[in-house]
Amino acid sequence: MNKKLRHQDRVLNYIKEFGSITSAECFTELGIIDLPKKICLLQDEGYVFKKEPITKKNRYGDSTTYKRYSLEIEAE
């Protein structure tokens, strides 16, 4: 029987493979909508993340800020 991965484990695996993740990448690549919640759950397990704010213009020319999460310290 295959054990289904928790969403936060999928997020963690993605970060380990690609180095970081944004909410948009989380949705398009993993189908997971609430990345900040998954990061919070992983932090509760002892993981520490770097949260880099990124500001860009959206399609309407307005500035928008989002976060890119990367792993700083793995849980023990």
C-alpha positions in Angstrom: 0.0 0.0 0.0 1.4 3.4 -1.0 1.6 5.9 1.8 0.3 9.3 0.7 2.6 12.2 1.3 1.4 15.1 3.5 1.2 18.4 1.7 3.9 19.8 3.9 6.2 16.9 2.9 5.6 17.6 -0.8 6.5 21.3 -0.2 9.7 20.2 1.7 10.7 17.8 -1.0 10.2 20.6 -3.7 12.4 23.0 -1.7 15.1 20.4 -1.3 15.0 19.6 -5.0 14.7 23.1 -6.4 16.1 25.3 -3.6 13.1 27.4 -2.9 9.4 27.9 -3.6 6.8 30.7 -4.0 3.0 30.4 -3.5 2.5 30.5 -7.3 5.0 27.6 -7.8 3.4 25.7 -5.0 0.0 25.9 -6.7 1.1 25.3 -10.3 3.7 22.6 -9.5 2.1 20.8 -6.5 -1.6 21.8 -6.6 -1.3 23.1 -3.0 -3.0 26.5 -2.4 -2.0 27.5 1.2 1.9 27.6 1.2 2.2 29.8 4.3 0.2 27.3 6.3 2.4 24.4 5.1 5.5 26.4 6.0 4.0 27.1 9.5 3.4 23.3 10.0 7.0 22.5 9.0 8.2 25.2 11.4 6.3 23.6 14.2 8.3 20.4 13.4 11.6 22.3 13.8 12.4 23.4 10.3 13.7 27.0 9.8 13.0 28.9 6.6 14.4 32.0 5.0 11.6 34.2 3.8 12.8 36.5 1.0 10.3 39.2 0.1 10.2 39.9 -3.7 8.5 42.9 -5.2 7.5 42.9 -8.9 4.9 44.6 -11.1 1.7 42.6 -11.9 0.0 42.7 -15.3 -1.7 45.9 -14.4 1.6 47.7 -13.6 0.9 47.7 -9.8 3.7 46.7 -7.4 3.0 43.4 -5.6 5.1 41.6 -3.0 5.3 37.9 -2.3 7.7 35.6 -0.5 10.2 33.0 -1.7 10.8 30.4 1.0 14.0 28.4 1.2 15.3 26.0 3.9 17.8 27.3 6.4 17.8 24.6 9.1 16.4 21.1 8.9 14.5 19.6 11.8 16.4 17.2 14.0 
